[in-house]
Amino acid sequence: MKRIAVLASGNGSNFQAIIERVRDGAIPGRIIRLITDNPGAYAIERAGRAGIEVRVIDFRSFDSRSDYDRVLEQAMDETRADLFVLAGYMRLLNDKTAAKFAGKMINIHPSLLPSFAGLHAQRQAIEYGVKVAGCTVHFVDEEMDSGPIIIQRVVDVAETDDEDSLAQKIMIHEHQALPYAVQLFCEDRLRINGRQVQILKDAE
């Protein structure tokens, strides 16, 4: 059974979706820690209700970004996790940390990457005038929102959609796609070959 650590900064609805799929047995793993940079994150309450250990590393309490990065990496190391899930974690990992956990760290992003990377992806999509949008689950590498893609889900963009309504449409699919990617990882059904991620029918 795989050990899963989750990094989140805010509400934690994607974190909650993973908790529920672990609880119902769909994900053959155990969430062993939530790591958050925000002591006010609602994700902390979700973790408490689920009996999950929480480590708060308040970004604002550090004198430098390098000090924060060092403590974060140490906290990740301590979990001995098989998989790290960035579920609304709003800070870029430094290159050293991203490389250290390559192949065992995934992220959810509310766009069809490589389009609209970075912040406010839904706003970017609306402003560009796209007819479809969606979400992407990908492995994390040293660049922002650029790692090998595991799963994408598509939604139609209506002429009446704004940033908020599009975000709500996409979030429904996020809550399905991210837990499924975690499930595939925990079942040893993901194989990375360059930029391609192969989903195996059976575990190797």
PLY file of the C-alpha trace (Angstrom):
ply
format ascii 1.0
element vertex 204
property float x
property float y
property float z
element edge 203
property int vertex1
property int vertex2
end_header
0.00 0.00 0.00
1.50 3.30 -1.13
2.24 6.16 1.25
0.74 9.45 -0.01
1.63 12.98 1.13
-0.46 15.94 -0.02
0.64 19.55 -0.35
-2.16 22.14 -0.33
-2.49 25.86 0.32
-6.20 26.58 0.50
-9.66 25.07 0.55
-8.46 21.55 -0.18
-11.42 20.28 -2.21
-9.10 18.15 -4.36
-7.49 16.88 -1.17
-10.97 15.92 0.06
-11.64 14.04 -3.19
-8.51 11.96 -2.61
-9.48 11.32 1.03
-12.84 9.96 -0.10
-11.36 7.66 -2.75
-8.87 6.31 -0.19
-11.70 5.80 2.27
-13.87 3.86 -0.20
-10.96 1.66 -1.28
-10.57 2.94 -4.85
-7.04 4.18 -4.09
-4.79 1.44 -2.64
-2.84 3.84 -0.49
-2.76 5.76 2.77
-2.51 9.54 3.18
0.17 9.95 5.81
0.55 13.74 5.94
-0.80 17.06 4.74
1.88 19.72 4.27
0.67 23.30 3.94
2.33 26.69 3.66
-0.81 28.42 4.98
-1.83 28.10 8.66
-5.31 29.34 7.70
-5.92 26.72 5.00
-9.27 24.95 5.25
-7.43 21.83 4.10
-6.12 21.59 7.69
-9.66 21.09 8.97
-10.29 18.44 6.32
-7.15 16.62 7.43
-8.21 16.79 11.06
-11.60 15.25 10.32
-9.89 12.43 8.43
-7.28 11.79 11.12
-4.40 12.84 8.88
-1.25 14.34 10.37
-0.64 17.99 9.43
2.64 19.85 9.07
2.29 23.62 8.74
5.31 25.39 7.26
4.22 29.02 7.23
5.96 30.70 4.33
5.60 34.11 5.99
7.66 33.01 8.98
10.86 32.56 6.97
13.45 35.23 6.25
14.24 33.85 2.81
12.78 31.59 0.15
15.81 29.32 0.42
15.16 28.74 4.13
11.56 27.84 3.37
12.60 25.49 0.57
15.08 23.72 2.82
12.51 23.09 5.58
9.88 22.01 3.06
12.20 19.49 1.44
13.13 18.13 4.87
9.45 17.75 5.77
8.81 15.92 2.50
11.78 13.62 3.13
10.50 12.79 6.61
7.23 11.42 5.25
9.01 8.68 3.28
6.07 9.01 0.88
5.85 7.02 -2.33
3.79 9.81 -3.92
3.48 13.55 -3.34
0.30 15.20 -4.61
0.16 18.95 -5.18
-3.54 19.67 -4.67
-3.87 23.43 -4.87
-0.36 24.07 -3.56
0.28 27.63 -4.67
4.07 27.86 -4.53
6.57 26.74 -7.11
8.97 24.09 -5.89
12.60 24.90 -6.49
14.54 22.92 -9.11
16.41 20.85 -6.53
13.23 19.65 -4.80
11.43 19.00 -8.10
14.35 16.93 -9.37
14.73 15.03 -6.11
11.13 13.76 -6.20
10.87 13.39 -9.99
8.54 10.60 -11.02
6.81 10.53 -7.65
5.12 13.93 -7.55
1.98 14.97 -9.44
0.05 18.22 -9.81
-3.47 19.23 -10.90
-3.84 22.34 -13.07
-7.12 23.90 -14.28
-6.29 24.11 -17.98
-5.49 21.88 -20.92
-1.72 22.16 -20.70
0.47 23.33 -22.30
-2.08 26.12 -22.77
-2.59 28.63 -19.94
0.06 27.57 -17.47
0.52 29.54 -14.26
-1.99 31.52 -12.24
-5.57 32.36 -13.24
-5.73 29.71 -15.94
-9.51 29.97 -16.21
-9.30 33.74 -16.70
-6.63 33.24 -19.34
-8.91 30.79 -21.17
-11.90 33.15 -21.09
-9.83 36.11 -22.28
-8.35 34.08 -25.12
-11.80 33.01 -26.28
-11.30 29.25 -26.35
-14.27 26.97 -27.00
-13.01 24.14 -24.78
-11.05 24.16 -21.53
-10.40 21.59 -18.83
-7.88 20.25 -16.36
-4.59 18.39 -16.51
-2.91 16.02 -14.06
0.81 15.82 -14.73
4.07 14.76 -13.19
6.05 17.65 -11.74
9.37 18.66 -13.23
11.64 21.68 -12.84
9.51 23.96 -15.02
6.10 25.43 -14.17
3.15 23.22 -15.19
5.28 21.46 -17.79
5.80 17.84 -16.69
4.59 14.72 -18.55
0.79 14.60 -18.77
-1.11 11.75 -17.08
-4.78 12.69 -17.57
-6.74 15.52 -19.18
-10.45 16.23 -18.99
-12.31 18.60 -21.31
-15.27 20.94 -20.74
-17.11 23.15 -23.21
-16.83 26.90 -22.72
-20.15 28.65 -23.17
-20.40 32.22 -24.43
-21.98 33.12 -21.09
-19.15 31.65 -18.99
-16.94 33.87 -16.91
-13.87 32.98 -14.89
-15.87 31.74 -11.90
-18.41 29.65 -13.81
-15.66 28.05 -15.88
-13.69 27.29 -12.73
-16.73 25.50 -11.27
-17.17 23.43 -14.44
-13.53 22.43 -14.43
-13.45 21.66 -10.70
-16.05 18.90 -11.12
-13.59 17.14 -13.42
-10.60 17.91 -11.20
-12.29 15.99 -8.39
-12.47 12.94 -10.66
-9.20 13.18 -12.56
-6.80 13.76 -9.67
-7.97 10.82 -7.52
-7.91 8.60 -10.59
-4.31 9.59 -11.34
-3.42 8.84 -7.71
-5.14 5.47 -8.06
-3.18 4.64 -11.23
0.09 5.57 -9.54
-0.70 3.47 -6.47
-1.60 0.53 -8.72
1.81 0.86 -10.47
0.07 1.49 -13.77
1.94 4.61 -14.88
5.12 4.47 -16.91
6.99 7.60 -18.03
8.78 7.47 -21.38
10.20 10.90 -22.14
7.20 13.22 -22.37
4.77 10.34 -22.77
2.95 8.73 -19.84
1.66 5.26 -20.63
-1.31 3.97 -18.63
-0.91 0.21 -18.27
-3.87 -2.13 -18.16
-2.26 -4.11 -15.36
0.49 -3.37 -12.87
3.96 -4.31 -13.99
0 1
1 2
2 3
3 4
4 5
5 6
6 7
7 8
8 9
9 10
10 11
11 12
12 13
13 14
14 15
15 16
16 17
17 18
18 19
19 20
20 21
21 22
22 23
23 24
24 25
25 26
26 27
27 28
28 29
29 30
30 31
31 32
32 33
33 34
34 35
35 36
36 37
37 38
38 39
39 40
40 41
41 42
42 43
43 44
44 45
45 46
46 47
47 48
48 49
49 50
50 51
51 52
52 53
53 54
54 55
55 56
56 57
57 58
58 59
59 60
60 61
61 62
62 63
63 64
64 65
65 66
66 67
67 68
68 69
69 70
70 71
71 72
72 73
73 74
74 75
75 76
76 77
77 78
78 79
79 80
80 81
81 82
82 83
83 84
84 85
85 86
86 87
87 88
88 89
89 90
90 91
91 92
92 93
93 94
94 95
95 96
96 97
97 98
98 99
99 100
100 101
101 102
102 103
103 104
104 105
105 106
106 107
107 108
108 109
109 110
110 111
111 112
112 113
113 114
114 115
115 116
116 117
117 118
118 119
119 120
120 121
121 122
122 123
123 124
124 125
125 126
126 127
127 128
128 129
129 130
130 131
131 132
132 133
133 134
134 135
135 136
136 137
137 138
138 139
139 140
140 141
141 142
142 143
143 144
144 145
145 146
146 147
147 148
148 149
149 150
150 151
151 152
152 153
153 154
154 155
155 156
156 157
157 158
158 159
159 160
160 161
161 162
162 163
163 164
164 165
165 166
166 167
167 168
168 169
169 170
170 171
171 172
172 173
173 174
174 175
175 176
176 177
177 178
178 179
179 180
180 181
181 182
182 183
183 184
184 185
185 186
186 187
187 188
188 189
189 190
190 191
191 192
192 193
193 194
194 195
195 196
196 197
197 198
198 199
199 200
200 201
201 202
202 203
